[in-house]
Amino acid sequence: MQPDYFNDRLDAVRKRFAASLEGKISDTYAELPSLSDTGASTVAAVAKTYRCIHGICGVGRIVGFPASGRAAKDVEDVLIGTYRGQRRLEAVEMTNLKTALGVLAASAQTELRSSAVPSSSKNER
């Protein structure tokens, strides 16, 4: 039987994604105060947060975390105007961000528990 390199690589990406998902969400929660701050570092904090969430959007659905990917897209939708405008979040945007981030956290928890990131390779060692 030939090795299944594609599935081995996909499995590695899936595991890396799963291992980093909770940390990315926690980092975003930790960044919340600086996203509506009036300081000079606010624009950089918004950009960093947007890129982090954008990564979850792009990879989540592809590697078997569809609910997390969709929820991350909702978070991204809250951030996109602020990111493009290079400004801080307004109060209503912050409220919307916290709500969307809560949904993302819950989706991630559910998918991480239910998937336990099974291997798709038939060449288990």
PESUL-V331959 format. One record per residue. N is the residue number from 1. OMEGA is omega in radians with two decimals (* if undefined). Layout:
n: <N,N>
omega: <OMEGA,OMEGA>
//
This chain:
n: <1,2,3,4,5,6,7,8,9,10,11,12,13,14,15,16,17,18,19,20,21,22,23,24,25,26,27,28,29,30,31,32,33,34,35,36,37,38,39,40,41,42,43,44,45,46,47,48,49,50,51,52,53,54,55,56,57,58,59,60,61,62,63,64,65,66,67,68,69,70,71,72,73,74,75,76,77,78,79,80,81,82,83,84,85,86,87,88,89,90,91,92,93,94,95,96,97,98,99,100,101,102,103,104,105,106,107,108,109,110,111,112,113,114,115,116,117,118,119,120,121,122,123,124,125>
omega: <-3.13,3.08,3.13,-3.04,-3.13,-3.12,3.07,-3.14,3.10,3.11,3.11,3.11,3.13,-3.14,3.11,3.12,-3.13,-3.12,-3.08,-3.00,-3.12,3.12,3.12,3.11,3.10,3.10,3.12,3.07,-3.12,-3.10,-3.05,-3.11,-3.10,-3.11,3.11,3.13,3.11,-3.11,-3.11,-3.09,-3.08,-3.12,3.11,3.12,3.10,-3.13,3.14,-3.13,3.11,-3.12,3.12,-3.13,3.12,3.09,3.10,3.11,-3.03,-3.03,-3.03,-3.11,-3.06,-3.04,3.01,3.08,-3.02,-3.14,3.09,3.10,3.11,3.13,3.09,3.09,3.09,3.08,3.12,3.12,3.09,-3.05,-2.93,-3.14,3.12,3.13,-3.13,3.13,-3.12,-3.11,3.11,3.07,3.03,-3.05,-3.13,3.08,3.11,3.09,3.12,3.12,3.14,3.12,-3.13,3.12,3.07,3.09,3.09,-3.14,3.14,3.11,-3.14,3.12,-3.12,-3.11,3.11,3.11,-3.04,-3.07,-3.05,3.10,3.14,3.10,3.10,-3.11,3.07,-3.10,-3.14,-3.14,*>
//
